[in-house]
Amino acid sequence: MVLLDTTFLSDLIRARPEAVKALAEMQARGERLATTAINLAELYTGAMRTPDPVKRVAVVERIAEALVLYDFNARAAKTFGELESRLLDEGSPVPAKDLLIAAAGLSHGEHEVLTRNAKDFARIPGITVRTH
């Protein structure tokens, strides 16, 4: 399974060819696809800021229905704390939303993230980054 980050999902919504192709390839391989509640929150924020929020919210809801959805639970909160503490100690902090997403994925056993934001996710211990 692969965790789909907001950057990838946004590219799908915009029908960017590289994202559409990557999705088709993953589906052809039978990969199960997941995202987190944090990613959905980011997509909803973007949807609300478009000229037609009703239409865009419907798109986000269709995406949510098609994916495995990881919640942010107590296990994810502990993972977040461990990761953030380590990264701060190393002097290499990661933006909070990216760390929340990674922690949610890791707490559900997911170690691979598909994103355009390789720079931040690559610094998170336990995460393997896939780009499209």
RADA-V678909 format. One record per residue. N is the residue number from 1. RES is the residue in three letters. D_LAST is the distance of its C-alpha to the last C-alpha in Angstrom with 2 decimals. Layout:
[[N:RES:D_LAST] [N:RES:D_LAST]]
This chain:
[[1:MET:15.66] [2:VAL:12.53] [3:LEU:12.89] [4:LEU:10.82] [5:ASP:11.23] [6:THR:12.72] [7:THR:10.12] [8:PHE:7.81] [9:LEU:11.22] [10:SER:12.45] [11:ASP:9.89] [12:LEU:11.06] [13:ILE:14.56] [14:ARG:14.34] [15:ALA:13.14] [16:ARG:10.51] [17:PRO:9.98] [18:GLU:6.27] [19:ALA:6.33] [20:VAL:9.57] [21:LYS:8.73] [22:ALA:6.32] [23:LEU:9.30] [24:ALA:11.79] [25:GLU:10.83] [26:MET:11.13] [27:GLN:14.28] [28:ALA:15.62] [29:ARG:15.51] [30:GLY:17.29] [31:GLU:15.13] [32:ARG:16.63] [33:LEU:14.52] [34:ALA:15.85] [35:THR:15.90] [36:THR:18.77] [37:ALA:21.64] [38:ILE:20.58] [39:ASN:17.28] [40:LEU:19.52] [41:ALA:21.95] [42:GLU:19.48] [43:LEU:18.56] [44:TYR:22.32] [45:THR:23.07] [46:GLY:20.82] [47:ALA:22.40] [48:MET:25.85] [49:ARG:25.35] [50:THR:24.63] [51:PRO:27.52] [52:ASP:27.46] [53:PRO:26.77] [54:VAL:28.31] [55:LYS:25.93] [56:ARG:22.81] [57:VAL:24.20] [58:ALA:24.62] [59:VAL:20.94] [60:VAL:20.13] [61:GLU:22.85] [62:ARG:21.49] [63:ILE:18.13] [64:ALA:20.26] [65:GLU:22.33] [66:ALA:19.57] [67:LEU:18.10] [68:VAL:19.85] [69:LEU:20.82] [70:TYR:21.57] [71:ASP:24.41] [72:PHE:25.43] [73:ASN:28.61] [74:ALA:31.13] [75:ARG:29.21] [76:ALA:26.11] [77:ALA:28.55] [78:LYS:29.95] [79:THR:26.57] [80:PHE:25.75] [81:GLY:29.12] [82:GLU:28.75] [83:LEU:25.37] [84:GLU:26.47] [85:SER:29.79] [86:ARG:28.34] [87:LEU:25.90] [88:LEU:28.77] [89:ASP:31.10] [90:GLU:28.74] [91:GLY:28.53] [92:SER:24.76] [93:PRO:24.38] [94:VAL:21.14] [95:PRO:21.15] [96:ALA:22.88] [97:LYS:20.44] [98:ASP:17.61] [99:LEU:20.30] [100:LEU:21.58] [101:ILE:18.26] [102:ALA:17.98] [103:ALA:21.67] [104:ALA:21.51] [105:GLY:18.86] [106:LEU:20.80] [107:SER:24.04] [108:HIS:22.92] [109:GLY:21.88] [110:GLU:18.10] [111:HIS:16.67] [112:GLU:12.91] [113:VAL:10.77] [114:LEU:7.22] [115:THR:7.11] [116:ARG:6.98] [117:ASN:10.43] [118:ALA:10.31] [119:LYS:13.82] [120:ASP:15.61] [121:PHE:14.18] [122:ALA:14.60] [123:ARG:18.26] [124:ILE:18.93] [125:PRO:20.90] [126:GLY:19.82] [127:ILE:16.13] [128:THR:13.49] [129:VAL:10.10] [130:ARG:6.85] [131:THR:3.77] [132:HIS:0.00]]
